[in-house]
Amino acid sequence: MPHYPLRLEAHLDGEPNRWLWLVKWFLLIPHFVILFFLWVAFIVLTVVAGFAILFTGRYPRSIFDFNVGVMRWSWRVGFYGISAFGTDRYPPFSLDPDASYPADLEVDYPEHLSRGLVLVKWWLLAIPQYIVVGILAGGWGFGLAGWRTTSGSGLIAVLAIISAVILAVTRRYPTQLFDFLIGLNRWCFRVLAYAALMRDEYPPFRLDTGGDEPEGPSAFGPFSAPPGGTTPAVG
């Protein structure tokens, strides 16, 4: 199975609280405010990077690292909130990787990108993927407050709420549904990386479910549960 150069990983952090999910949207307000400005910067810098690719064939590394950081921050917020309700650990206010947090994201830096593709891949070639993401994430999947999976629309949000209701009733998170949710989020972020000009590889029309990427060990090293916490087996 070919490896896609974006790695999104997540692990259930013990059993989340049965009722905390009802107020997580409120607790995340500081993150939403910051993400609004980060995504404005993301969009502006993506345009800058597009011109750089057009003339040099390279994505400026500093812009690339910043934009990956914004995606990573958004994924952690989504994992805590409406994208999965997968942890009760509050997301860090950081763009940097954090192996101790149960959700993370990385994109391989490309040494060279096609100058011609930069003109068409983000709008024309990506249209079929936008249709899928529109169903999964709601709307077109993008928003100035971050990836729309943090805002409560689309199939992902509906399934996350169903998972939270099951958790409230049974005291156990449905792990098979968790795997499915992570796969849907992984699909959306692959499309985002392609649309943001970070990679030339077309996102596969393939649902890779589960907290770990489908090939090989974790790209972030072994997940470390917090003191006193456990990571349940998924099955």
C-alpha positions as CSV (number, residue, x, y, z in Angstrom):
1,M,0.0,0.0,0.0
2,P,1.6,3.3,-1.1
3,H,2.5,5.7,1.7
4,Y,1.0,9.2,1.7
5,P,3.5,11.8,3.0
6,L,1.1,13.1,5.6
7,R,0.8,11.2,8.9
8,L,-2.1,11.8,11.2
9,E,-2.2,9.8,14.4
10,A,-4.4,9.7,17.5
11,H,-5.0,7.4,20.4
12,L,-7.8,7.1,23.0
13,D,-6.5,8.6,26.2
14,G,-8.1,6.3,28.7
15,E,-11.9,6.6,28.7
16,P,-13.0,10.2,28.2
17,N,-15.4,11.7,30.8
18,R,-19.0,10.8,30.1
19,W,-20.3,14.4,30.1
20,L,-17.4,16.7,29.5
21,W,-18.0,16.6,25.7
22,L,-21.1,18.8,26.4
23,V,-19.0,21.8,27.3
24,K,-15.8,21.2,25.3
25,W,-17.0,23.7,22.6
26,F,-17.1,26.4,25.4
27,L,-13.7,25.4,26.8
28,L,-12.2,25.6,23.3
29,I,-13.2,29.3,22.7
30,P,-9.6,30.6,23.4
31,H,-8.3,28.1,20.8
32,F,-11.0,29.2,18.3
33,V,-9.9,32.8,18.7
34,I,-6.3,32.1,18.1
35,L,-7.0,29.7,15.2
36,F,-9.0,32.3,13.4
37,F,-5.9,34.5,13.1
38,L,-3.6,31.5,12.4
39,W,-5.8,30.4,9.5
40,V,-5.8,33.9,8.1
41,A,-2.0,33.7,8.2
42,F,-2.1,30.2,6.7
43,I,-4.2,31.4,3.7
44,V,-2.0,34.4,3.1
45,L,1.2,32.4,3.4
46,T,-0.1,29.7,1.1
47,V,-0.5,32.3,-1.6
48,V,3.0,33.5,-1.0
49,A,4.3,29.9,-1.1
50,G,2.4,29.4,-4.4
51,F,4.3,32.2,-6.1
52,A,7.5,30.8,-4.7
53,I,6.8,27.4,-6.1
54,L,5.8,28.9,-9.4
55,F,9.2,30.6,-9.8
56,T,11.5,28.3,-7.9
57,G,9.8,24.9,-7.6
58,R,10.3,25.0,-3.9
59,Y,8.0,25.6,-0.9
60,P,9.7,28.0,1.5
61,R,10.7,25.9,4.5
62,S,9.7,28.4,7.2
63,I,6.3,28.8,5.7
64,F,5.9,25.1,5.3
65,D,6.7,24.5,9.0
66,F,4.3,27.2,10.1
67,N,1.5,25.9,8.0
68,V,2.0,22.3,9.2
69,G,1.9,23.7,12.7
70,V,-1.4,25.3,12.1
71,M,-2.8,22.0,10.8
72,R,-1.4,20.2,13.8
73,W,-2.9,22.7,16.2
74,S,-6.3,22.4,14.5
75,W,-6.1,18.6,14.6
76,R,-5.4,18.6,18.3
77,V,-8.4,20.9,18.9
78,G,-10.6,18.8,16.7
79,F,-9.5,15.6,18.4
80,Y,-10.3,17.1,21.8
81,G,-13.6,18.5,20.5
82,I,-16.0,17.8,17.7
83,S,-13.8,15.7,15.4
84,A,-13.5,12.8,17.8
85,F,-14.0,13.7,21.5
86,G,-11.0,11.4,21.9
87,T,-9.3,12.9,25.0
88,D,-10.0,15.1,28.0
89,R,-6.5,16.5,27.9
90,Y,-6.7,20.1,26.9
91,P,-4.8,20.8,23.7
92,P,-1.5,22.7,24.0
93,F,-1.3,26.3,22.7
94,S,1.6,25.3,20.3
95,L,2.5,24.7,16.7
96,D,5.2,22.2,17.6
97,P,5.0,18.4,17.8
98,D,4.3,17.0,21.2
99,A,4.8,13.3,21.6
100,S,3.0,13.3,25.0
101,Y,-0.3,14.5,23.5
102,P,-2.5,11.7,22.1
103,A,-3.0,13.4,18.7
104,D,-0.4,14.7,16.3
105,L,0.2,15.4,12.6
106,E,3.2,15.7,10.4
107,V,3.8,16.3,6.7
108,D,7.0,15.4,4.8
109,Y,8.7,18.4,3.4
110,P,9.1,18.2,-0.4
111,E,12.5,19.0,-1.9
112,H,10.8,20.0,-5.2
113,L,7.3,20.7,-6.4
114,S,5.9,21.0,-9.9
115,R,5.6,24.6,-11.1
116,G,2.8,23.7,-13.5
117,L,0.6,21.8,-10.9
118,V,0.6,24.7,-8.6
119,L,-1.7,26.5,-11.0
120,V,-4.4,23.8,-11.2
121,K,-4.2,21.3,-8.3
122,W,-5.7,23.4,-5.6
123,W,-8.9,24.1,-7.5
124,L,-9.3,22.0,-10.7
125,L,-7.7,18.7,-9.8
126,A,-8.9,18.7,-6.2
127,I,-12.6,19.2,-7.1
128,P,-13.5,15.4,-6.6
129,Q,-11.8,15.5,-3.3
130,Y,-13.6,18.7,-2.2
131,I,-16.9,16.9,-2.8
132,V,-15.9,14.1,-0.5
133,V,-14.5,16.5,2.1
134,G,-17.6,18.6,1.9
135,I,-19.6,15.5,3.0
136,L,-17.1,14.5,5.7
137,A,-16.3,17.9,7.2
138,G,-19.2,20.1,6.2
139,G,-19.3,22.9,3.6
140,W,-16.0,22.8,1.7
141,G,-14.1,21.7,4.7
142,F,-12.2,25.0,5.2
143,G,-12.8,27.9,7.5
144,L,-11.0,30.8,9.0
145,A,-11.5,29.4,12.4
146,G,-9.7,26.3,11.3
147,W,-10.5,23.0,9.7
148,R,-14.3,22.8,9.8
149,T,-14.2,19.5,11.7
150,T,-13.6,21.7,14.8
151,S,-16.9,23.6,14.2
152,G,-19.5,20.9,14.3
153,S,-20.7,20.2,10.8
154,G,-20.6,17.3,8.4
155,L,-20.5,13.5,8.9
156,I,-17.4,13.6,11.2
157,A,-19.2,15.8,13.7
158,V,-22.3,13.7,13.6
159,L,-20.4,10.4,14.2
160,A,-18.4,12.1,17.0
161,I,-21.5,13.1,18.7
162,I,-23.0,9.6,18.3
163,S,-19.7,8.3,19.9
164,A,-20.1,10.7,22.8
165,V,-23.7,9.7,23.4
166,I,-22.7,6.0,23.4
167,L,-19.9,6.9,25.9
168,A,-22.4,8.7,28.1
169,V,-24.8,5.7,28.1
170,T,-22.3,2.8,28.3
171,R,-19.3,4.5,30.0
172,R,-17.2,3.1,27.1
173,Y,-16.1,4.8,23.9
174,P,-17.0,2.7,20.8
175,T,-13.5,1.9,19.6
176,Q,-14.5,0.7,16.1
177,L,-16.3,4.0,15.5
178,F,-13.2,5.8,16.9
179,D,-11.0,4.0,14.2
180,F,-13.5,5.0,11.5
181,L,-13.5,8.7,12.7
182,I,-9.8,8.9,12.6
183,G,-9.8,7.5,9.1
184,L,-12.2,10.2,8.0
185,N,-10.2,13.0,9.6
186,R,-7.0,11.5,8.0
187,W,-8.7,11.7,4.6
188,C,-9.6,15.4,5.1
189,F,-6.2,16.5,6.2
190,R,-4.5,14.7,3.3
191,V,-6.7,16.8,1.0
192,L,-5.9,19.9,2.9
193,A,-2.1,19.3,2.5
194,Y,-2.6,18.8,-1.3
195,A,-4.9,21.9,-1.6
196,A,-2.4,24.0,0.4
197,L,0.3,23.1,-2.2
198,M,2.4,21.1,0.3
199,R,2.6,18.0,-1.8
200,D,2.1,17.0,-5.5
201,E,1.0,13.4,-4.7
202,Y,-2.8,13.2,-5.2
203,P,-4.6,12.1,-2.0
204,P,-5.8,8.5,-2.4
205,F,-9.5,7.7,-2.5
206,R,-8.9,5.3,0.3
207,L,-10.1,5.2,3.9
208,D,-7.2,4.3,6.2
209,T,-8.8,3.8,9.5
210,G,-7.3,3.4,13.0
211,G,-5.2,5.7,15.2
212,D,-1.9,4.7,13.7
213,E,-0.9,5.3,10.1
214,P,-1.4,2.1,8.0
215,E,2.3,1.5,7.3
216,G,5.0,0.9,9.9
217,P,5.4,2.2,13.4
218,S,4.3,5.7,14.6
219,A,6.1,8.6,13.0
220,F,6.1,10.3,16.3
221,G,7.5,7.5,18.5
222,P,5.6,5.5,21.0
223,F,2.6,7.3,22.6
224,S,3.1,8.0,26.3
225,A,0.0,7.9,28.4
226,P,-0.2,10.6,31.1
227,P,0.6,9.6,34.7
228,G,-2.2,7.6,36.0
229,G,-3.8,7.3,32.5
230,T,-4.1,4.2,30.3
231,T,-4.4,3.7,26.6
232,P,-7.1,1.0,26.0
233,A,-6.6,-1.6,23.3
234,V,-8.6,-0.8,20.2
235,G,-10.8,-3.6,19.0
